[in-house]
């Protein structure tokens, strides 16, 4: 930023920002209360009325379905994006350490 600093009181603690936060904190509970239904409009149900929950088997008939229900594409994309960020900041050994940690945590 070429040595230019903006003081905190001029940003998040400025009067317009604080006034908006105060307005939200004061009005939000009343708005939420007005959105609630009247007590005579509420219909409660019991778990017996919902019926038994059955486990649904996930089928992978097509390649698209197999990819959709697989964790591999998601993990690969996550590791690639983290690796890109880490390569810019820490170098190779930082990336290796982060990958080992993430694989250990995700298992």
N, CA, C and O of each residue as an XYZ file, in Angstrom:
428
protein
N       0.820     -1.207      0.000
C       0.000      0.000      0.000
C       0.851      1.253      0.000
O       0.337      2.346      0.235
N       2.128      1.119     -0.255
C       3.032      2.256     -0.376
C       3.105      3.095      0.887
O       3.254      4.314      0.804
N       3.004      2.477      2.047
C       3.150      3.201      3.293
C       1.936      4.004      3.723
O       2.032      4.806      4.652
N       0.802      3.812      3.076
C      -0.406      4.549      3.440
C      -1.244      3.661      4.342
O      -1.596      2.541      3.972
N      -1.560      4.161      5.519
C      -2.362      3.410      6.470
C      -3.637      4.173      6.774
O      -3.619      5.397      6.905
N      -4.732      3.459      6.886
C      -6.010      4.062      7.256
C      -6.278      3.677      8.703
O      -6.324      2.487      9.015
N      -6.456      4.641      9.592
C      -6.692      4.309     10.992
C      -8.012      3.568     11.193
O      -8.976      3.776     10.456
N      -8.035      2.699     12.204
C      -9.232      1.906     12.491
C     -10.447      2.788     12.805
O     -11.543      2.474     12.342
N     -10.301      3.887     13.576
C     -11.493      4.715     13.830
C     -12.117      5.310     12.571
O     -13.285      5.697     12.580
N     -11.347      5.385     11.494
C     -11.904      5.906     10.235
C     -12.568      4.819      9.398
O     -13.173      5.116      8.368
N     -12.461      3.569      9.828
C     -13.039      2.480      9.030
C     -14.161      1.802      9.796
O     -15.317      2.210      9.681
N     -13.844      0.770     10.579
C     -14.912     -0.007     11.211
C     -15.533      0.680     12.407
O     -16.648      0.337     12.801
N     -14.834      1.650     13.000
C     -15.402      2.359     14.141
C     -15.866      3.764     13.781
O     -15.958      4.627     14.654
N     -16.158      4.000     12.515
C     -16.686      5.305     12.115
C     -18.161      5.395     12.511
O     -18.825      4.375     12.698
N     -18.661      6.615     12.635
C     -20.032      6.803     13.101
C     -21.087      6.208     12.167
O     -22.062      5.644     12.663
N     -20.945      6.302     10.843
C     -21.966      5.666      9.994
C     -22.041      4.147     10.177
O     -23.131      3.575     10.193
N     -20.895      3.506     10.312
C     -20.889      2.051     10.483
C     -21.485      1.676     11.835
O     -22.274      0.735     11.925
N     -21.117      2.401     12.878
C     -21.663      2.120     14.204
C     -23.168      2.389     14.261
O     -23.898      1.667     14.939
N     -23.635      3.416     13.558
C     -25.069      3.705     13.538
C     -25.846      2.593     12.839
O     -26.928      2.218     13.290
N     -25.313      2.072     11.758
C     -25.978      0.967     11.046
C     -26.015     -0.274     11.930
O     -27.043     -0.947     11.998
N     -24.915     -0.589     12.608
C     -24.894     -1.754     13.501
C     -25.897     -1.586     14.640
O     -26.605     -2.532     14.986
N     -25.960     -0.406     15.215
C     -26.903     -0.147     16.297
C     -28.348     -0.283     15.810
O     -29.190     -0.850     16.506
N     -28.628      0.238     14.619
C     -29.978      0.133     14.061
C     -30.370     -1.333     13.842
O     -31.500     -1.727     14.128
N     -29.434     -2.132     13.336
C     -29.721     -3.551     13.111
C     -29.952     -4.266     14.438
O     -30.884     -5.061     14.558
N     -29.117     -3.992     15.433
C     -29.269     -4.645     16.728
C     -30.578     -4.276     17.418
O     -31.136     -5.086     18.158
N     -31.065     -3.080     17.187
C     -32.308     -2.654     17.828
C     -33.564     -3.119     17.087
O     -34.582     -3.410     17.715
N     -33.496     -3.189     15.773
C     -34.704     -3.515     15.004
C     -34.854     -4.993     14.681
O     -35.979     -5.457     14.495
N     -33.769     -5.749     14.609
C     -33.851     -7.149     14.197
C     -34.722     -8.010     15.107
O     -35.500     -8.806     14.580
N     -34.648     -7.908     16.439
C     -35.537     -8.731     17.266
C     -37.023     -8.455     17.015
O     -37.832     -9.383     17.021
N     -37.382     -7.203     16.795
C     -38.783     -6.873     16.533
C     -39.245     -7.393     15.171
O     -40.373     -7.866     15.032
N     -38.377     -7.305     14.175
C     -38.732     -7.820     12.849
C     -38.895     -9.332     12.898
O     -39.824     -9.876     12.300
N     -38.001    -10.015     13.604
C     -38.117    -11.473     13.733
C     -39.393    -11.860     14.465
O     -40.031    -12.849     14.103
N     -39.771    -11.115     15.469
C     -41.007    -11.410     16.205
C     -42.228    -11.215     15.314
O     -43.180    -11.992     15.397
N     -42.217    -10.202     14.473
C     -43.336     -9.967     13.567
C     -43.452    -11.047     12.495
O     -44.538    -11.274     11.961
N     -42.355    -11.706     12.180
C     -42.395    -12.761     11.161
C     -42.901    -14.085     11.701
O     -43.239    -14.973     10.919
N     -42.963    -14.241     13.010
C     -43.433    -15.498     13.594
C     -44.944    -15.658     13.380
O     -45.675    -14.669     13.419
N     -45.421    -16.894     13.155
C     -46.867    -17.094     13.000
C     -47.575    -16.957     14.349
O     -46.964    -17.064     15.412
N     -48.865    -16.719     14.268
C     -49.682    -16.632     15.482
C     -49.746    -18.017     16.140
O     -49.619    -19.028     15.450
N     -49.941    -18.077     17.458
C     -49.982    -19.388     18.133
C     -51.085    -20.309     17.611
O     -50.909    -21.527     17.627
N     -52.203    -19.775     17.155
C     -53.267    -20.642     16.645
C     -52.982    -21.152     15.236
O     -53.680    -22.047     14.760
N     -51.977    -20.608     14.561
C     -51.614    -21.053     13.213
C     -50.521    -22.123     13.225
O     -50.203    -22.689     12.180
N     -49.957    -22.398     14.371
C     -48.872    -23.381     14.468
C     -49.466    -24.782     14.584
O     -50.338    -25.032     15.417
N     -48.989    -25.678     13.748
C     -49.427    -27.076     13.777
C     -48.218    -27.926     14.147
O     -47.237    -27.983     13.406
N     -48.298    -28.578     15.288
C     -47.205    -29.428     15.732
C     -47.454    -30.865     15.295
O     -48.591    -31.337     15.291
N     -46.388    -31.548     14.931
C     -46.506    -32.952     14.543
C     -45.599    -33.777     15.442
O     -44.614    -33.278     15.987
N     -45.947    -35.031     15.584
C     -45.144    -35.936     16.391
C     -44.244    -36.761     15.471
O     -44.508    -36.850     14.272
N     -43.196    -37.360     16.009
C     -42.322    -38.199     15.181
C     -43.054    -39.388     14.563
O     -42.655    -39.871     13.503
N     -44.109    -39.861     15.204
C     -44.862    -40.983     14.632
C     -45.548    -40.585     13.335
O     -45.704    -41.418     12.442
N     -45.957    -39.335     13.215
C     -46.601    -38.875     11.992
C     -45.612    -38.779     10.834
O     -46.017    -38.849      9.673
N     -44.345    -38.622     11.125
C     -43.346    -38.527     10.070
C     -43.051    -39.881      9.450
O     -42.666    -39.959      8.283
N     -43.223    -40.926     10.203
C     -42.949    -42.268      9.689
C     -41.496    -42.638      9.900
O     -40.694    -41.834     10.375
N     -41.177    -43.847      9.545
C     -39.820    -44.357      9.706
C     -38.926    -43.808      8.602
O     -39.345    -43.680      7.452
N     -37.724    -43.496      8.960
C     -36.757    -42.994      7.992
C     -35.972    -44.188      7.458
O     -35.402    -44.970      8.219
N     -35.957    -44.307      6.150
C     -35.251    -45.412      5.523
C     -33.923    -44.925      4.957
O     -33.829    -43.814      4.435
N     -32.912    -45.758      5.064
C     -31.626    -45.432      4.476
C     -31.706    -45.653      2.966
O     -32.192    -46.687      2.507
N     -31.237    -44.698      2.219
C     -31.269    -44.775      0.767
C     -29.878    -45.152      0.278
O     -28.893    -44.498      0.619
N     -29.807    -46.190     -0.506
C     -28.527    -46.615     -1.056
C     -28.152    -45.696     -2.214
O     -28.971    -45.404     -3.085
N     -26.916    -45.253     -2.206
C     -26.438    -44.385     -3.280
C     -25.892    -45.270     -4.386
O     -24.984    -46.072     -4.168
N     -26.448    -45.116     -5.559
C     -26.021    -45.913     -6.700
C     -25.082    -45.078     -7.557
O     -25.242    -43.865     -7.692
N     -24.123    -45.745     -8.117
C     -23.193    -45.095     -9.021
C     -23.256    -45.744    -10.380
O     -22.279    -46.336    -10.838
N     -24.398    -45.636    -11.027
C     -24.574    -46.315    -12.314
C     -23.776    -45.646    -13.425
O     -23.166    -46.328    -14.248
N     -23.777    -44.337    -13.454
C     -23.084    -43.627    -14.523
C     -21.801    -43.009    -13.973
O     -21.668    -42.841    -12.761
N     -20.858    -42.669    -14.845
C     -19.639    -42.008    -14.365
C     -19.934    -40.674    -13.653
O     -19.249    -40.318    -12.694
N     -20.927    -39.961    -14.115
C     -21.266    -38.685    -13.482
C     -21.738    -38.895    -12.046
O     -21.380    -38.123    -11.157
N     -22.535    -39.929    -11.815
C     -23.002    -40.205    -10.456
C     -21.863    -40.671     -9.563
O     -21.806    -40.310     -8.388
N     -20.962    -41.468    -10.111
C     -19.826    -41.915     -9.313
C     -18.952    -40.735     -8.903
O     -18.473    -40.683     -7.770
N     -18.742    -39.793     -9.811
C     -17.950    -38.604     -9.484
C     -18.691    -37.734     -8.477
O     -18.079    -37.179     -7.565
N     -20.008    -37.612     -8.639
C     -20.796    -36.761     -7.752
C     -20.754    -37.248     -6.304
O     -20.666    -36.432     -5.386
N     -20.815    -38.547     -6.086
C     -20.849    -39.090     -4.738
C     -19.468    -39.441     -4.197
O     -19.362    -39.984     -3.098
N     -18.418    -39.145     -4.941
C     -17.063    -39.465     -4.511
C     -16.457    -38.269     -3.765
O     -16.794    -37.119     -4.048
N     -15.568    -38.549     -2.819
C     -14.867    -37.492     -2.093
C     -13.587    -37.082     -2.804
O     -12.998    -36.056     -2.466
N     -13.152    -37.856     -3.770
C     -11.871    -37.617     -4.415
C     -11.821    -36.269     -5.145
O     -10.852    -35.538     -4.942
N     -12.805    -35.887     -5.987
C     -12.704    -34.594     -6.673
C     -12.682    -33.411     -5.708
O     -11.956    -32.441     -5.928
N     -13.466    -33.489     -4.654
C     -13.494    -32.398     -3.688
C     -12.159    -32.267     -2.973
O     -11.636    -31.162     -2.830
N     -11.606    -33.386     -2.525
C     -10.322    -33.343     -1.846
C      -9.206    -32.891     -2.788
O      -8.322    -32.134     -2.386
N      -9.244    -33.347     -4.030
C      -8.212    -32.947     -4.991
C      -8.261    -31.445     -5.245
O      -7.217    -30.793     -5.286
N      -9.445    -30.894     -5.413
C      -9.579    -29.456     -5.638
C      -9.134    -28.673     -4.402
O      -8.470    -27.644     -4.520
N      -9.499    -29.163     -3.228
C      -9.073    -28.493     -2.000
C      -7.569    -28.518     -1.819
O      -6.968    -27.500     -1.476
N      -6.951    -29.676     -2.046
C      -5.502    -29.770     -1.915
C      -4.794    -28.905     -2.950
O      -3.768    -28.295     -2.650
N      -5.333    -28.848     -4.166
C      -4.703    -28.036     -5.201
C      -4.766    -26.553     -4.847
O      -3.789    -25.831     -5.046
N      -5.887    -26.095     -4.332
C      -6.007    -24.673     -3.997
C      -5.161    -24.324     -2.785
O      -4.550    -23.256     -2.745
N      -5.115    -25.211     -1.792
C      -4.271    -24.955     -0.616
C      -2.804    -24.996     -1.027
O      -2.000    -24.185     -0.567
N      -2.465    -25.931     -1.884
C      -1.081    -26.021     -2.342
C      -0.644    -24.784     -3.088
O       0.497    -24.343     -2.952
N      -1.540    -24.218     -3.875
C      -1.210    -22.993     -4.608
C      -0.971    -21.839     -3.655
O      -0.028    -21.069     -3.836
N      -1.807    -21.713     -2.651
C      -1.632    -20.638     -1.667
C      -0.366    -20.845     -0.853
O       0.362    -19.889     -0.584
N      -0.096    -22.085     -0.457
C       1.079    -22.365      0.351
C       2.360    -22.187     -0.454
O       3.370    -21.742      0.091
N       2.337    -22.526     -1.736
C       3.536    -22.392     -2.563
C       3.945    -20.934     -2.690
O       5.131    -20.629     -2.815
N       2.992    -20.050     -2.660
C       3.309    -18.633     -2.780
C       3.884    -18.077     -1.490
O       4.563    -17.050     -1.516
N       3.626    -18.734     -0.352
C       4.061    -18.170      0.918
C       5.186    -18.951      1.590
O       6.073    -18.341      2.187
N       5.179    -20.293      1.511
C       6.124    -21.074      2.310
C       7.113    -21.899      1.506
O       8.150    -22.281      2.048
N       6.858    -22.179      0.296
C       7.751    -23.024     -0.464
C       7.381    -24.490     -0.355
O       6.328    -24.834      0.184
N       8.264    -25.373     -0.877
C       7.946    -26.787     -1.005
C       7.730    -27.464      0.335
O       6.765    -28.217      0.474
N       8.577    -27.237      1.327
C       8.469    -27.972      2.585
C       7.228    -27.573      3.374
O       6.654    -28.395      4.088
N       6.815    -26.329      3.249
C       5.566    -25.920      3.885
C       4.376    -26.632      3.268
O       3.442    -27.015      3.972
N       4.408    -26.811      1.945
C       3.334    -27.519      1.250
C       3.289    -28.973      1.700
O       2.218    -29.506      1.992
N       4.453    -29.613      1.754
C       4.511    -31.014      2.150
C       3.971    -31.198      3.558
O       3.205    -32.129      3.806
N       4.350    -30.343      4.470
C       3.871    -30.428      5.850
C       2.364    -30.238      5.905
O       1.681    -30.962      6.630
N       1.829    -29.275      5.152
C       0.393    -28.988      5.166
C      -0.393    -30.164      4.581
O      -1.447    -30.520      5.108
N       0.106    -30.773      3.498
C      -0.590    -31.915      2.904
C      -0.635    -33.091      3.863
O      -1.675    -33.733      4.007
N       0.472    -33.379      4.518
C       0.507    -34.486      5.466
C      -0.477    -34.234      6.592
O      -1.187    -35.152      7.005
N      -0.534    -33.021      7.093
C      -1.467    -32.674      8.164
C      -2.905    -32.815      7.691
O      -3.730    -33.382      8.409
N      -3.231    -32.312      6.496
C      -4.612    -32.386      6.014
C      -5.052    -33.817      5.748
O      -6.196    -34.175      6.027
N      -4.167    -34.628      5.217
C      -4.521    -36.031      4.994
C      -4.759    -36.721      6.313
O      -5.678    -37.532      6.426
N      -3.955    -36.422      7.316
C      -4.133    -37.037      8.638
C      -5.447    -36.587      9.272
O      -6.133    -37.399      9.893
N      -5.812    -35.323      9.131
C      -7.048    -34.808      9.717
C      -8.275    -35.342      8.985
O      -9.292    -35.624      9.618
N      -8.198    -35.486      7.669
C      -9.377    -35.884      6.900
C      -9.677    -37.379      6.996
O     -10.764    -37.813      6.617
N      -8.746    -38.156      7.488
C      -8.971    -39.612      7.590
C      -9.716    -39.951      8.821
O      -9.994    -41.124      9.071
